[in-house]
Amino acid sequence: MSAARPVAEFDYVVVGGGTAGAVVAARLTEDPGVTVCVLEAGPSDVGDDNVLRLDRWMALLESGYDWDYPIEPQENGNDFMRHARAKVLGGCSSHNSCIAFWAPAEDLDEWGALGCDGWSAADCFPLYQRLETNDAPGDHHGRSGPVNIMTVPPNDPCGSALLEACAAAGIPTTPFNTGRTVLRGAHWFQINSRPDGTRSSASVSYLHPILGKRPNLEVRTGLQAKRLLFDDTADRRRCTGVEYLEPDTVHSGAVSARREVVVSCGSIDSPKLLMLSGIGPADHLRASGVDVRVDSPGVGSHLQDHPEGVIMWEAKRPMVTSSTQWWEIGIFADTEPGLDRPDLMFHYGSVPFDMNTYRRGYPTTDNAFCLTPNVTRARSLGTVRLRSRDFRDKPKVDPRYFTHEHDIRVMTYGLRLAREIAAQEPMAAWKGQELAPGPEARSDEELLDYIRKTHNTVYHPAGTVRMGPADDADSPLDPRLRVKGVTGLRVADASVMPFLPAVNPCITTMMIGEKCADMIKAG
């Protein structure tokens, strides 16, 4: 950066205009005396139907709106898998299927019990209520929040038959987001979408209504953060701003924060940015050529995800040709007695899902439906590490899928339960040939071989910059989301989760943004 170039100053700089970052920026600028700059590496989503039309979400995978991170070779999983991470304003809430869940109270209460004071269900449920306008019944629901949450209309006859089949298999039809955790039940999803099919992403809900209307907010797109800037002479190393790559991809710019920097780059890029800035496992930083500012072994560790399998059938009847987002029903189950939360979840898709099966030789068709079992509390933990000190290099993402026996057991159980559901009488008019894994795959060994070769992810990485008690050296953040060992720096996104909730985490990530803004305002 040229020495003559002025450095813009704001009270707060939010790095990443995604699912949580958009919330933080919108809430902080409610105070006209506070200035905020948002740095987003991707383009704006304003007026872009490729992003805004929820029913087009699957076309965003491996597109120009996707960082498209490969994973490292897996000893027990699918090496071919990619981690989709959104490169657009609104982050993954602009990129996903907008399935909307309040996290189970049991998960949030466990966060609190792990030393994250202020994060129990009693603390967090009011924030869900604040952020939503929900069409479901119940006094606990919000009716005036920025995020529109609607129940999927029951317009898919195969889906309706599937719910009847679930009930016949002992999984009752049970609505979601009632305030009580569904241990065993199935229903149409709730989604954060407007009735006209526009996704109610964090950007649509929080930023679009105020863009150009709040002079104290500046949203800069197309700027990739290179590193965080620090005043290391100050007491406890104060974070003072962010250096970024200019759109010309040659020159660098910088923006400074008078009060705080909030990193909201997601569970892969937040630890990457911290490590590039000298905050992370000391040995790894040194090996990567990065000077160590804070030895924080938890940065980039404890990567948790919802690994996902697939079982697919040819449909005997024509499947629907329109949908809110093509994955409209969820199924929860418990695979062993005594659980207080489901350890198995399915998404029902009214489309073929052959992303990982067709290349492995399994048949496919245009007219198919599928169930995708996923492990809600995977015990296989992975890492995010730097590939080099160059911010342009994609990080090393190693989820270490299915390295824990628990995850294999739950996934294998899920494939068998899916077959049991599809075998019920209500599905007789719909279920044709099983395309993948195929009826010949029956034994544990055969199913595990199929899982290893073809599994995917629900794209829910979390926990890589987790919060924890102030005295826990393996938690990079304190419960107020402040980075330990420095001042003026917080993280707000799914990376802060002590562990990944049992459900789709998008709305919980927005809730984290709400909570972060509250804590900043409280001082």
C-alpha positions as CSV (number, residue, x, y, z in Angstrom):
1,M,0.0,0.0,0.0
2,S,1.3,3.4,-0.9
3,A,2.3,5.5,2.1
4,A,0.4,8.5,0.7
5,R,-2.9,6.6,0.5
6,P,-5.2,7.6,3.3
7,V,-6.5,4.8,5.5
8,A,-10.3,5.1,6.1
9,E,-11.4,4.9,9.7
10,F,-14.6,3.5,11.1
11,D,-15.7,2.6,14.6
12,Y,-16.1,-1.0,13.6
13,V,-14.9,-3.1,10.7
14,V,-16.8,-6.3,9.9
15,V,-14.8,-8.7,7.8
16,G,-17.3,-10.8,5.8
17,G,-20.8,-9.7,4.9
18,G,-22.3,-13.1,5.4
19,T,-24.8,-14.9,7.6
20,A,-23.6,-13.3,10.8
21,G,-21.6,-10.4,9.6
22,A,-24.6,-8.8,7.8
23,V,-26.5,-9.0,11.1
24,V,-23.7,-7.4,13.2
25,A,-23.4,-4.5,10.7
26,A,-27.1,-3.9,10.6
27,R,-27.6,-3.9,14.3
28,L,-24.6,-1.8,15.1
29,T,-25.6,0.9,12.7
30,E,-29.0,1.3,14.3
31,D,-27.1,3.8,16.4
32,P,-26.5,6.8,14.0
33,G,-23.5,7.7,16.1
34,V,-21.7,4.5,15.2
35,T,-19.9,3.9,11.9
36,V,-19.4,0.5,10.3
37,C,-17.5,-0.8,7.3
38,V,-18.3,-4.2,5.9
39,L,-15.6,-5.9,3.7
40,E,-17.0,-8.7,1.5
41,A,-14.8,-10.6,-0.9
42,G,-17.7,-11.6,-3.2
43,P,-20.1,-9.5,-5.2
44,S,-23.3,-7.9,-4.1
45,D,-26.5,-10.0,-4.4
46,V,-28.7,-6.9,-5.0
47,G,-30.8,-7.5,-8.1
48,D,-29.1,-10.9,-8.8
49,D,-31.8,-13.5,-9.4
50,N,-29.1,-16.2,-9.6
51,V,-28.7,-15.7,-5.8
52,L,-32.1,-14.3,-4.8
53,R,-34.3,-17.0,-6.3
54,L,-34.3,-19.7,-3.7
55,D,-35.3,-22.5,-6.2
56,R,-32.1,-21.9,-8.1
57,W,-29.8,-22.6,-5.1
58,M,-28.3,-25.9,-6.4
59,A,-26.9,-24.1,-9.4
60,L,-24.7,-22.0,-7.0
61,L,-22.6,-25.0,-6.1
62,E,-19.2,-25.0,-7.8
63,S,-20.2,-21.7,-9.5
64,G,-18.5,-18.3,-9.4
65,Y,-20.3,-17.6,-6.2
66,D,-18.5,-20.5,-4.5
67,W,-15.0,-20.6,-2.9
68,D,-15.3,-24.4,-3.8
69,Y,-12.8,-25.8,-1.3
70,P,-11.5,-29.3,-2.0
71,I,-10.9,-31.5,1.0
72,E,-7.7,-33.2,1.9
73,P,-7.3,-37.0,1.1
74,Q,-9.6,-38.9,3.6
75,E,-8.6,-42.1,5.2
76,N,-12.2,-43.2,5.6
77,G,-14.2,-40.8,3.5
78,N,-14.9,-39.4,0.0
79,D,-11.8,-37.6,-1.3
80,F,-13.7,-36.2,-4.2
81,M,-15.9,-34.0,-2.0
82,R,-16.0,-30.2,-2.1
83,H,-16.9,-27.8,0.6
84,A,-19.1,-25.1,-0.9
85,R,-18.5,-21.8,0.8
86,A,-20.4,-18.7,-0.5
87,K,-18.5,-15.9,-2.2
88,V,-21.3,-13.3,-2.2
89,L,-23.0,-10.8,0.1
90,G,-25.1,-12.7,2.5
91,G,-22.6,-15.5,2.7
92,C,-24.0,-19.0,2.9
93,S,-27.5,-17.7,3.7
94,S,-27.3,-16.5,0.0
95,H,-26.1,-19.9,-1.1
96,N,-28.0,-22.5,0.8
97,S,-31.5,-24.1,0.8
98,C,-32.7,-21.8,3.6
99,I,-33.9,-24.5,5.9
100,A,-34.7,-22.7,9.1
101,F,-34.4,-24.1,12.6
102,W,-34.1,-22.9,16.1
103,A,-31.3,-24.9,17.7
104,P,-32.5,-27.5,20.2
105,A,-32.7,-26.1,23.7
106,E,-30.6,-29.1,24.9
107,D,-27.8,-28.1,22.5
108,L,-27.8,-24.5,23.7
109,D,-28.0,-25.5,27.3
110,E,-25.0,-27.7,26.8
111,W,-23.1,-24.7,25.3
112,G,-23.8,-22.9,28.6
113,A,-22.8,-25.9,30.7
114,L,-19.5,-26.0,28.8
115,G,-18.6,-22.6,30.2
116,C,-20.2,-20.3,27.5
117,D,-22.1,-18.1,30.0
118,G,-25.0,-16.3,28.4
119,W,-25.6,-18.8,25.6
120,S,-28.2,-21.1,27.2
121,A,-31.6,-21.6,25.6
122,A,-33.1,-19.0,27.9
123,D,-30.5,-16.5,26.7
124,C,-30.7,-17.4,23.0
125,F,-34.4,-18.2,22.3
126,P,-35.4,-14.5,22.7
127,L,-32.9,-13.7,19.9
128,Y,-34.5,-16.1,17.5
129,Q,-37.8,-14.5,18.4
130,R,-36.3,-11.1,17.6
131,L,-34.9,-12.0,14.3
132,E,-37.9,-13.7,12.8
133,T,-41.3,-13.1,11.3
134,N,-42.7,-16.6,11.5
135,D,-46.0,-18.0,10.1
136,A,-46.1,-20.9,12.5
137,P,-48.4,-20.9,15.6
138,G,-47.0,-20.3,19.1
139,D,-46.5,-17.4,21.4
140,H,-42.8,-18.0,21.4
141,H,-42.5,-17.0,17.7
142,G,-41.5,-13.5,16.5
143,R,-43.9,-11.7,14.2
144,S,-42.0,-8.6,13.3
145,G,-38.3,-9.5,12.8
146,P,-36.3,-9.0,9.6
147,V,-36.1,-12.7,8.6
148,N,-39.3,-14.1,7.1
149,I,-39.7,-17.8,8.0
150,M,-42.5,-19.8,6.4
151,T,-43.6,-23.4,6.5
152,V,-43.2,-25.2,3.2
153,P,-46.7,-25.7,1.6
154,P,-47.6,-29.4,1.1
155,N,-47.6,-29.3,-2.7
156,D,-45.5,-32.3,-3.4
157,P,-47.6,-35.5,-3.5
158,C,-44.6,-37.8,-3.2
159,G,-43.6,-35.8,-0.1
160,S,-47.0,-36.2,1.4
161,A,-46.8,-39.9,0.8
162,L,-43.4,-40.0,2.5
163,L,-44.8,-38.4,5.6
164,E,-47.5,-41.1,5.7
165,A,-44.8,-43.7,5.2
166,C,-42.8,-42.2,8.1
167,A,-45.8,-42.5,10.4
168,A,-46.4,-46.1,9.3
169,A,-42.7,-46.7,10.3
170,G,-43.2,-45.2,13.7
171,I,-42.0,-41.7,13.0
172,P,-45.0,-39.4,13.6
173,T,-45.8,-36.2,11.6
174,T,-44.5,-33.5,14.0
175,P,-44.1,-29.8,13.2
176,F,-40.7,-28.1,13.8
177,N,-39.8,-25.0,15.7
178,T,-42.5,-25.5,18.3
179,G,-40.1,-24.9,21.2
180,R,-39.7,-28.6,21.9
181,T,-37.0,-30.7,20.4
182,V,-38.2,-33.3,17.9
183,L,-36.5,-36.6,18.9
184,R,-38.4,-38.7,16.4
185,G,-40.7,-37.0,13.9
186,A,-41.0,-35.8,10.3
187,H,-42.6,-32.7,8.7
188,W,-42.4,-30.1,6.0
189,F,-39.5,-27.8,6.7
190,Q,-39.7,-24.2,7.7
191,I,-37.6,-22.0,5.4
192,N,-36.3,-18.5,5.5
193,S,-38.0,-17.4,2.3
194,R,-40.5,-14.8,1.2
195,P,-43.7,-16.1,-0.3
196,D,-42.6,-15.0,-3.8
197,G,-39.6,-17.3,-3.7
198,T,-37.0,-14.7,-2.8
199,R,-34.6,-16.1,-0.2
200,S,-34.8,-14.2,3.2
201,S,-31.0,-14.3,3.6
202,A,-29.0,-12.2,6.0
203,S,-28.3,-9.7,3.3
204,V,-31.9,-9.6,2.0
205,S,-33.3,-9.3,5.5
206,Y,-30.8,-7.1,7.3
207,L,-28.8,-5.1,4.6
208,H,-31.0,-4.5,1.6
209,P,-33.5,-2.4,3.5
210,I,-30.8,-0.1,4.8
211,L,-28.3,0.1,1.9
212,G,-28.0,3.7,0.8
213,K,-30.2,4.8,3.7
214,R,-27.7,4.8,6.6
215,P,-24.8,7.1,6.0
216,N,-23.0,5.4,8.9
217,L,-22.8,2.1,7.0
218,E,-20.4,1.4,4.1
219,V,-20.5,-2.0,2.4
220,R,-17.6,-2.7,0.2
221,T,-17.8,-5.8,-2.0
222,G,-15.1,-7.5,-4.1
223,L,-12.4,-7.0,-1.4
224,Q,-10.6,-10.1,-0.1
225,A,-9.0,-9.7,3.3
226,K,-5.3,-10.4,3.4
227,R,-4.5,-10.1,7.1
228,L,-5.6,-8.3,10.3
229,L,-3.6,-5.3,11.4
230,F,-2.3,-4.8,14.9
231,D,-0.7,-2.3,17.1
232,D,1.7,-4.7,18.9
233,T,3.1,-1.9,21.0
234,A,-0.2,-1.3,22.7
235,D,-1.2,-3.2,25.8
236,R,-2.3,-6.8,24.8
237,R,-1.8,-6.3,21.1
238,R,-4.8,-4.3,19.8
239,C,-6.3,-5.2,16.5
240,T,-6.5,-1.9,14.5
241,G,-7.9,-2.8,11.1
242,V,-7.7,-5.0,8.0
243,E,-5.5,-5.1,5.0
244,Y,-7.3,-6.3,1.8
245,L,-6.6,-6.8,-1.9
246,E,-8.0,-4.1,-4.2
247,P,-10.3,-5.2,-7.1
248,D,-7.4,-4.7,-9.5
249,T,-5.8,-7.8,-7.8
250,V,-2.5,-6.0,-7.6
251,H,-2.6,-3.3,-5.0
252,S,-3.5,-3.5,-1.3
253,G,-5.8,-1.2,0.7
254,A,-6.5,-1.0,4.4
255,V,-9.3,0.2,6.7
256,S,-9.0,0.8,10.4
257,A,-11.3,0.3,13.3
258,R,-11.3,2.8,16.2
259,R,-13.1,0.3,18.4
260,E,-13.2,-3.3,17.2
261,V,-12.8,-5.6,14.2
262,V,-15.3,-8.4,13.9
263,V,-14.3,-11.4,11.8
264,S,-17.3,-13.1,10.1
265,C,-15.7,-15.1,7.3
266,G,-17.1,-18.5,8.2
267,S,-15.8,-21.7,9.6
268,I,-13.1,-22.1,7.0
269,D,-12.0,-18.6,6.2
270,S,-12.2,-17.1,9.8
271,P,-9.5,-19.5,11.1
272,K,-7.5,-18.9,7.9
273,L,-7.5,-15.2,8.4
274,L,-6.6,-15.5,12.0
275,M,-3.7,-17.8,11.2
276,L,-2.5,-15.5,8.4
277,S,-2.5,-12.8,11.1
278,G,-0.4,-14.8,13.5
279,I,-3.1,-16.2,15.7
280,G,-3.2,-20.0,15.8
281,P,-1.2,-23.1,16.6
282,A,2.4,-21.8,17.0
283,D,4.2,-24.7,15.4
284,H,1.9,-24.7,12.3
285,L,2.3,-20.9,11.9
286,R,6.1,-21.1,12.1
287,A,6.1,-24.0,9.6
288,S,4.0,-21.8,7.3
289,G,6.3,-18.8,7.6
290,V,3.9,-16.8,9.7
291,D,5.2,-14.9,12.7
292,V,3.4,-16.0,15.8
293,R,1.4,-13.3,17.6
294,V,-0.7,-15.6,19.8
295,D,-0.2,-19.3,20.3
296,S,-3.8,-20.4,20.1
297,P,-4.0,-24.2,19.3
298,G,-7.8,-24.2,19.0
299,V,-7.8,-22.0,15.9
300,G,-8.6,-24.2,12.9
301,S,-9.1,-27.2,15.2
302,H,-12.3,-29.1,16.2
303,L,-13.8,-28.9,12.7
304,Q,-17.2,-30.5,12.9
305,D,-19.8,-31.1,10.2
306,H,-22.9,-32.9,9.3
307,P,-21.7,-35.7,7.0
308,E,-24.4,-36.8,4.6
309,G,-25.2,-40.0,2.7
310,V,-27.7,-40.6,0.0
311,I,-30.2,-43.3,-1.0
312,M,-32.0,-42.7,-4.2
313,W,-35.0,-44.3,-6.0
314,E,-36.4,-44.0,-9.4
315,A,-39.9,-42.6,-9.2
316,K,-42.8,-44.5,-10.7
317,R,-44.8,-41.3,-11.2
318,P,-43.7,-37.9,-12.5
319,M,-42.1,-35.9,-9.7
320,V,-43.0,-32.2,-9.1
321,T,-41.6,-29.7,-11.6
322,S,-41.6,-26.7,-9.2
323,S,-40.7,-26.4,-5.6
324,T,-39.7,-23.9,-3.0
325,Q,-36.1,-25.3,-2.9
326,W,-36.4,-29.0,-3.8
327,W,-35.6,-30.3,-0.3
328,E,-38.8,-29.7,1.6
329,I,-39.1,-32.4,4.3
330,G,-37.0,-33.3,7.3
331,I,-37.0,-36.5,9.3
332,F,-35.5,-37.0,12.7
333,A,-34.8,-40.2,14.5
334,D,-32.9,-41.7,17.5
335,T,-30.7,-44.7,16.8
336,E,-30.4,-45.8,20.5
337,P,-32.4,-45.5,23.6
338,G,-32.0,-42.7,26.2
339,L,-31.2,-39.8,23.9
340,D,-32.6,-36.3,24.5
341,R,-31.8,-35.1,21.0
342,P,-31.9,-36.9,17.6
343,D,-28.7,-38.3,16.4
344,L,-29.9,-38.9,12.9
345,M,-31.6,-36.6,10.4
346,F,-32.8,-37.0,6.8
347,H,-33.5,-34.4,4.1
348,Y,-36.0,-35.5,1.5
349,G,-35.2,-34.4,-2.1
350,S,-37.7,-34.4,-4.9
351,V,-34.8,-34.4,-7.4
352,P,-32.0,-36.8,-8.2
353,F,-28.9,-36.3,-6.1
354,D,-26.2,-38.1,-8.1
355,M,-23.4,-35.6,-7.4
356,N,-21.2,-38.4,-5.9
357,T,-22.9,-41.5,-7.1
358,Y,-23.0,-41.2,-10.9
359,R,-19.3,-40.9,-11.2
360,R,-18.9,-44.1,-9.2
361,G,-21.0,-46.1,-11.7
362,Y,-24.4,-46.0,-10.0
363,P,-27.4,-45.4,-12.4
364,T,-29.3,-42.2,-12.4
365,T,-32.5,-40.7,-13.9
366,D,-34.1,-37.3,-14.2
367,N,-37.2,-38.6,-12.4
368,A,-36.1,-39.6,-8.9
369,F,-36.4,-38.9,-5.2
370,C,-33.9,-39.4,-2.4
371,L,-33.3,-39.4,1.3
372,T,-30.1,-38.1,2.7
373,P,-29.2,-39.4,6.2
374,N,-26.8,-37.2,8.1
375,V,-25.1,-37.6,11.5
376,T,-26.4,-34.7,13.7
377,R,-23.6,-34.9,16.3
378,A,-20.6,-36.3,14.4
379,R,-17.7,-37.3,16.6
380,S,-15.1,-37.2,13.8
381,L,-13.3,-33.9,14.2
382,G,-11.0,-32.3,11.6
383,T,-8.9,-29.3,11.0
384,V,-8.4,-26.2,8.8
385,R,-4.8,-25.3,8.2
386,L,-2.9,-22.9,6.0
387,R,-1.5,-24.2,2.7
388,S,1.0,-21.4,2.8
389,R,1.4,-17.9,4.1
390,D,-0.1,-16.6,0.8
391,F,-3.7,-15.4,1.4
392,R,-4.6,-16.4,-2.2
393,D,-4.0,-20.1,-1.5
394,K,-7.0,-22.2,-0.6
395,P,-6.6,-23.6,3.0
396,K,-6.2,-27.3,3.8
397,V,-9.6,-28.5,4.9
398,D,-9.4,-32.0,6.5
399,P,-12.8,-33.0,8.0
400,R,-11.5,-36.5,8.8
401,Y,-15.0,-37.9,7.9
402,F,-16.0,-41.3,9.4
403,T,-12.8,-41.7,11.5
404,H,-15.1,-42.3,14.5
405,E,-17.1,-45.5,14.7
406,H,-20.1,-43.6,16.0
407,D,-20.6,-41.8,12.8
408,I,-20.3,-45.0,10.7
409,R,-22.9,-46.7,12.9
410,V,-25.4,-43.8,12.7
411,M,-25.0,-43.4,8.9
412,T,-25.4,-47.2,8.3
413,Y,-28.5,-47.2,10.5
414,G,-29.8,-44.3,8.5
415,L,-29.5,-46.1,5.1
416,R,-31.4,-49.0,6.6
417,L,-34.1,-46.8,8.1
418,A,-34.6,-45.0,4.8
419,R,-35.3,-48.4,3.2
420,E,-37.7,-49.2,5.9
421,I,-39.6,-45.9,5.4
422,A,-39.7,-46.3,1.6
423,A,-41.0,-49.9,2.0
424,Q,-44.2,-48.7,3.7
425,E,-47.4,-49.0,1.8
426,P,-47.9,-45.2,1.2
427,M,-44.8,-45.2,-0.9
428,A,-45.8,-48.2,-3.0
429,A,-47.1,-45.9,-5.8
430,W,-43.9,-43.9,-5.9
431,K,-40.9,-46.1,-5.1
432,G,-39.3,-47.7,-8.2
433,Q,-35.9,-49.2,-8.5
434,E,-33.3,-48.3,-5.8
435,L,-30.6,-46.6,-7.9
436,A,-28.0,-46.1,-5.2
437,P,-26.6,-47.9,-3.3
438,G,-28.9,-50.6,-4.9
439,P,-30.7,-53.4,-3.2
440,E,-27.6,-55.7,-3.4
441,A,-25.8,-53.6,-0.8
442,R,-27.0,-55.1,2.5
443,S,-24.2,-55.9,4.9
444,D,-22.4,-53.4,7.1
445,E,-19.3,-53.8,5.0
446,E,-21.1,-53.1,1.7
447,L,-22.9,-50.1,3.1
448,L,-19.7,-48.7,4.6
449,D,-17.9,-49.1,1.3
450,Y,-20.7,-47.2,-0.4
451,I,-20.7,-44.5,2.2
452,R,-16.9,-44.0,1.9
453,K,-17.1,-43.7,-1.8
454,T,-20.2,-41.5,-2.2
455,H,-20.9,-39.5,0.9
456,N,-21.3,-35.7,0.8
457,T,-21.8,-33.0,3.4
458,V,-24.8,-30.8,4.4
459,Y,-22.2,-28.0,4.2
460,H,-22.3,-27.2,7.9
461,P,-18.7,-26.7,9.0
462,A,-18.5,-25.3,12.5
463,G,-16.4,-25.0,15.7
464,T,-13.0,-24.0,14.2
465,V,-12.7,-20.8,16.4
466,R,-14.9,-22.0,19.2
467,M,-15.8,-20.0,22.3
468,G,-15.2,-21.4,25.8
469,P,-14.3,-20.5,29.3
470,A,-11.7,-17.8,29.7
471,D,-9.2,-20.2,31.2
472,D,-9.6,-22.9,28.5
473,A,-6.5,-22.6,26.3
474,D,-8.1,-24.8,23.6
475,S,-10.9,-22.3,23.0
476,P,-9.7,-19.3,21.1
477,L,-12.6,-17.1,22.1
478,D,-14.2,-16.2,25.4
479,P,-18.0,-16.3,25.8
480,R,-18.2,-12.7,24.6
481,L,-16.6,-13.8,21.3
482,R,-13.4,-11.9,22.0
483,V,-10.2,-13.4,20.7
484,K,-8.0,-14.3,23.6
485,G,-4.5,-12.8,23.8
486,V,-5.4,-9.6,21.9
487,T,-7.9,-6.7,22.2
488,G,-10.3,-5.1,19.8
489,L,-11.0,-8.4,17.9
490,R,-14.1,-10.7,17.9
491,V,-15.3,-13.5,15.8
492,A,-19.0,-14.0,14.9
493,D,-20.0,-16.9,12.6
494,A,-20.5,-20.7,12.9
495,S,-16.9,-21.1,13.7
496,V,-17.6,-19.9,17.3
497,M,-19.9,-22.8,18.1
498,P,-18.6,-25.0,20.9
499,F,-20.2,-27.8,18.9
500,L,-22.5,-28.0,15.9
501,P,-26.3,-28.2,16.8
502,A,-28.3,-31.1,15.6
503,V,-30.1,-29.1,13.0
504,N,-29.3,-26.9,10.0
505,P,-27.4,-24.0,11.6
506,C,-28.2,-21.0,9.3
507,I,-30.7,-19.3,11.6
508,T,-28.5,-20.0,14.6
509,T,-25.6,-18.3,12.9
510,M,-27.9,-15.2,12.4
511,M,-28.7,-15.5,16.1
512,I,-24.9,-15.4,16.8
513,G,-24.8,-12.2,14.9
514,E,-27.6,-10.7,17.0
515,K,-25.9,-11.8,20.2
516,C,-22.5,-10.4,19.1
517,A,-24.1,-7.0,18.3
518,D,-25.8,-7.0,21.7
519,M,-22.5,-7.7,23.5
520,I,-20.6,-5.0,21.6
521,K,-23.3,-2.5,22.4
522,A,-23.2,-3.5,26.1
523,G,-19.4,-2.7,26.1
